[in-house]
Amino acid sequence: MALFALQLTFTDTDRRMQIRPAHREYLTTLREAGKLLTAGPFADQSGALLIYDVADEAELREILANDPYTPADVYEIASLQEWQPLFPVKPE
């Protein structure tokens, strides 16, 4: 498994707010499946940071393709990097 840090920049606030309940429901299913470690918007609502635990980037790209935000075109990927945390991620 590999950890990936994804930073998004939001592009359409009104449309994003309409889609957000479905997006958050999708994230909940990913969290329950162990694919998403944490996620959340920046305080200024300009974007978000998500940390995924997946087999590889191809799996992450598939996850993103299925996210309701993707077909709604409400974000751009600002950064997508495989991540090697200095300190272990602690489960809740």
Secondary structure, DSSP 8 states (H G I E B T S, - for coil): -EEEEEEEEE--HHHHHHHHHHHHHHHHHHHHTTSEEEEEE-TTSSEEEEEEEESSHHHHHHHHHHSTHHHHT-EEEEEEEEE--SS-----
